[in-house]
Amino acid sequence: MANLVGSISQLNRSLNNQVNNSSTNNTNSDFLSILKDAINDVNNKQIKADNALRDIATGEVKDLHQAAIAIDKAEISMKMMLEVRNKALNAYKEILKTPL
């Protein structure tokens, strides 16, 4: 789980650099900011799930039901992000196949 959070944080830093260094039109910046917000949301859910797992493991969990919900939300959001990434990569590959 910590490895995924680290990967998401690294991707987020990369996007921050692109947004800050970008001098392109608003459409590109808007897309990057939407993508950045989505990655931040997934990262926050992963951190909450990691904290919930730690609380469960140490016996400090206050509400097991809420911990399970946090873990499920993190899992679903990560699966969604991976599917979006896969669709984007497939679209890119299809574009590369297009003859000029």
N, C-alpha and C positions, 0 to 999 in steps of 0.2 A: 504494500500500500504506500509506504514512504517513497518507494522508487517511482510510482506513478505521480505522486505529488511533486517530486523533484522534476520529473519530465514536464509536467504542466507548468511549473514555475519557470523552467528554462524557456519553454515556448512563449510564455507570457512576456518574459524579458525581451525576447527576440522581436515580438510584435510591438512592444513599447518602443524599441529602437527604430523599427520601421515607421511607426506613426510619427515619432519625433523627427526623423530624418527625411520624411516625405514632404516634397513640395509639389505634389500633384494636385489634381482637382478634388473637389469635395466628395465626389462619388467614391473614389478610392479610399479616402480617409474615413468616410462613413462606414464602408465595408470593413475596414480594419478595426474601427472602434467597436462595431457590432461583434466581430469575431473575438476581439480582446475581451469584451464584456462576457461573452459566452464562456470563454476559457477561464476567466476569473470566477464565474459562477460554479463551474465544474470543480475548480481548484478549492473553492471554499467548502463545497459539499464533501470533497475528499478529505479535507482537514477535519471537518466535523465528524465524519465517519471514523477517521483514524483516532480521534479523541474518544469517541464512543467505544471503539474496540479496546482502547487502553483502559478505559473505566471498567468495562466488563471484565477484562483480564485481571485487573487489580482488585476487583470487588467493590469499587467505589461508585458503581452505577446507581443513580437515583431512580431512574425510570427505565426499566428494560425495554418497554414498548417504544418509547421515544428513541432509544439507542438503535433498536432494530429498524425503525423508520428512517433514521439518518443514514444508516448503512445501505438500505435499499435505495434511497434517493441518490446516494453517491454512485451506486452500481448502475442504476438506470441512466443517470446523466453521462457517465463514462461510456456506456454502450452507445448512447445516442451520438456522442462526439466522435466515437470511432466509426460509426456508420456514415456520418457526414463526411469525415475524412476519406473514407473508402469511396463514397460517391464522387467527391471532388477529384480524387486520383483517377477514377474510371473516366470521368469527363475529360480530364487532361489527356489521358491516353487516347481517347477517341479523337480529340482535336489533333493530336500528333499523327494519327493515321490518315487524316484528311489530306488528299493530294492538293498541291498548290497549283 
